[in-house]
């Protein structure tokens, strides 16, 4: 289903949303907030910063009111702007890289899933994010390349190297049985 909303004219102030628009944005938040939050948490490693990034992503969605071809397009749009927001937050001088893995791990249901996710979190961000997006969110390499604004070969390389590093870690940790 395609949603079309009129853009707010530049310089004319905020446009009040209709009940239909309110319902649409509420549905978008219900559908995608958890995925967007997970990606932000992987980048920022801070619950508060991830929540801030999610809020900013949905504010941008409401301001820009883009047209989406389908649900997958809407989700990838939200993740893409979230990744950019996270990158900007990480660039800021006051940002401290504090690790809060327990917040990410609360989404894992089994102890094995938690163990594997702990090891995924030990990877550097460039590997951690592509592995999460591919294996946990189900994106293809091309979709990840589009969302993260990097080339397809870079995504494939990061997936391959990340899997290799993860395999080494998992073998040492006793999770992987060949």
C-alpha positions in Angstrom: 0.0 0.0 0.0 1.3 3.4 -0.9 0.9 6.3 1.5 0.9 9.8 0.2 0.9 12.9 2.3 1.4 16.5 1.2 4.7 18.0 2.2 4.7 21.0 4.5 5.7 24.1 2.4 9.1 25.4 3.4 8.8 28.4 5.8 5.1 28.1 6.5 5.4 26.4 9.9 4.2 23.0 11.0 1.1 21.5 9.4 -1.4 19.8 11.8 -1.7 16.1 11.1 -5.1 14.5 10.3 -6.4 11.5 12.2 -5.3 9.3 9.3 -1.8 10.7 9.4 -1.6 10.2 13.2 -2.7 6.6 12.8 -0.3 6.1 9.9 2.7 7.4 11.9 1.6 5.4 15.0 1.5 2.2 12.9 4.9 3.0 11.4 6.3 3.4 14.9 4.7 0.1 16.1 6.0 -1.8 13.1 9.6 -0.5 12.9 10.7 1.1 16.2 12.2 -2.2 17.6 14.3 -2.8 14.5 15.4 0.8 14.3 16.2 0.8 18.0 18.3 -2.4 17.7 20.4 -1.0 14.9 20.9 2.3 16.8 21.9 0.4 19.9 24.4 -1.6 17.9 26.0 1.6 16.7 25.8 3.7 19.8 26.0 1.1 22.6 23.9 3.3 24.8 20.2 3.0 25.6 19.7 6.7 25.9 21.6 7.6 22.7 19.7 4.9 20.8 16.4 6.2 22.1 17.4 9.7 21.0 18.4 8.4 17.5 15.1 6.5 17.2 13.1 9.6 18.2 15.0 11.7 15.7 14.4 9.2 12.9 10.7 9.2 13.4 10.6 13.0 13.7 12.3 13.1 10.3 9.8 10.7 8.9 7.0 12.9 10.1 8.6 16.1 8.7 9.6 14.6 5.3 6.6 12.4 4.8 8.1 10.4 2.0 6.1 8.1 -0.3 6.9 4.4 0.2 6.3 1.7 -2.4 5.9 -1.0 0.3 6.6 -1.9 3.9 10.2 -3.1 3.1 10.9 0.3 1.5 9.6 2.1 4.6 11.7 -0.1 7.0 14.9 0.4 4.9 14.3 4.2 4.8 14.0 4.3 8.6 17.1 2.2 9.1 19.0 4.3 6.6 18.3 7.6 8.3 18.9 6.0 11.7 22.3 4.8 10.6 23.1 8.4 9.4 21.9 9.9 12.7 24.0 7.4 14.7 27.1 8.2 12.6 26.5 11.9 13.3 26.2 11.2 17.0 29.3 9.2 17.0 31.2 12.0 15.3 30.3 14.5 18.0 33.1 15.5 20.3 31.2 14.8 23.6 30.1 11.3 22.7 31.7 8.6 24.9 31.8 5.1 23.6 30.3 3.3 26.6 29.3 -0.3 26.1 25.8 -1.3 27.4 25.6 -4.8 26.0 22.9 -6.0 28.4 20.4 -3.7 26.7 21.0 -5.4 23.4 21.0 -8.8 24.9 17.6 -8.4 26.5 16.1 -9.1 23.0 17.7 -12.5 22.8 15.3 -15.3 24.0 17.6 -18.3 24.4 20.9 -18.5 26.2 22.6 -19.7 23.0 21.2 -16.6 21.1 22.5 -14.4 23.9 25.9 -16.1 23.8 26.2 -15.6 20.0 25.0 -12.0 20.2 27.6 -11.3 22.9 30.2 -12.4 20.4 28.7 -10.4 17.6 28.9 -7.4 19.9 32.6 -8.0 20.4 33.2 -7.4 16.7 34.1 -3.9 15.5 31.1 -1.8 14.4 31.7 -2.2 10.7 31.4 -6.0 11.0 28.8 -6.0 13.8 26.2 -3.9 12.0 26.3 -5.7 8.6 26.1 -9.1 10.4 23.2 -8.0 12.5 21.3 -6.5 9.5 21.9 -9.6 7.4 21.2 -12.3 9.9 18.9 -10.7 12.4 16.9 -8.3 10.2 17.1 -10.4 7.0 18.5 -7.8 4.6 20.4 -8.8 1.5 23.9 -7.5 0.9 22.6 -5.1 -1.8 19.9 -3.8 0.6 22.6 -3.3 3.3 24.8 -1.4 0.8 21.9 0.9 -0.1 21.0 1.5 3.5 24.5 2.1 4.7 25.6 4.1 1.6 28.5 1.8 0.9 29.4 -0.4 -2.0 28.1 -3.9 -2.5 31.7 -5.3 -2.5 32.4 -3.5 0.8 29.3 -5.2 2.3 30.3 -8.6 1.0 33.8 -8.1 2.3 32.6 -7.0 5.7 30.1 -10.0 5.9 32.9 -12.4 4.9 35.5 -11.0 7.3 32.9 -10.6 10.1 31.8 -14.2 9.7 35.4 -15.3 9.8 36.2 -13.4 12.9 32.9 -14.5 14.5 33.7 -18.2 13.6 37.1 -17.9 15.3 35.5 -16.4 18.4 32.7 -18.9 18.5 35.1 -21.9 18.1 37.3 -20.6 21.0 34.1 -20.0 23.1 32.8 -23.5 22.5 29.7 -22.4 20.5 30.6 -23.7 17.1 30.7 -27.4 16.4 32.0 -28.4 13.0 
